[in-house]
């Protein structure tokens, strides 16, 4: 059992962990892309629902 945990510790030491600055930069990129995608989908939804309402004679 001790060898198992020693092996885990050894393997975790081989991982190249991302530093704080790179992590913040990546997270910021994900947030920006998510916002842009959200706005794009909002616009597409608005346009398609407007077209649908017009064609079906809604409001």
TORFIDREN-528485 format. One record per residue (C-alpha): residue number from 1; z, x, y. Coordinates in pm, whole numbers. Last residue first. Layout:
N
[NUM,[Z,X,Y]] ...
This chain:
59
[59,[-3295,-4816,3991]] [58,[-3507,-4798,3674]] [57,[-3876,-4869,3630]] [56,[-3908,-4694,3294]] [55,[-4145,-4430,3430]] [54,[-3935,-4367,3742]] [53,[-3608,-4351,3547]] [52,[-3761,-4105,3299]] [51,[-3900,-3885,3576]] [50,[-3562,-3880,3750]] [49,[-3388,-3801,3419]] [48,[-3630,-3513,3358]] [47,[-3584,-3368,3706]] [46,[-3203,-3395,3699]] [45,[-3177,-3250,3349]] [44,[-3404,-2958,3441]] [43,[-3197,-2894,3755]] [42,[-2866,-2900,3565]] [41,[-3015,-2678,3294]] [40,[-3113,-2419,3557]] [39,[-2771,-2438,3723]] [38,[-2600,-2381,3388]] [37,[-2832,-2094,3299]] [36,[-2758,-1923,3631]] [35,[-2384,-1976,3586]] [34,[-2390,-1843,3228]] [33,[-2597,-1540,3335]] [32,[-2345,-1459,3608]] [31,[-2044,-1502,3376]] [30,[-2202,-1288,3103]] [29,[-2285,-1015,3351]] [28,[-1932,-1020,3490]] [27,[-1793,-982,3139]] [26,[-2019,-683,3077]] [25,[-1910,-514,3401]] [24,[-1542,-585,3331]] [23,[-1574,-435,2982]] [22,[-1763,-132,3111]] [21,[-1487,-66,3367]] [20,[-1207,-114,3114]] [19,[-1345,133,2861]] [18,[-1530,18,2552]] [17,[-1372,141,2229]] [16,[-1563,386,2011]] [15,[-1422,303,1669]] [14,[-1335,601,1449]] [13,[-961,568,1518]] [12,[-966,216,1379]] [11,[-1096,361,1051]] [10,[-808,609,1025]] [9,[-547,341,1101]] [8,[-699,116,836]] [7,[-699,402,585]] [6,[-333,473,660]] [5,[-260,104,608]] [4,[-425,108,265]] [3,[-265,439,170]] [2,[79,288,234]] [1,[0,0,0]] 
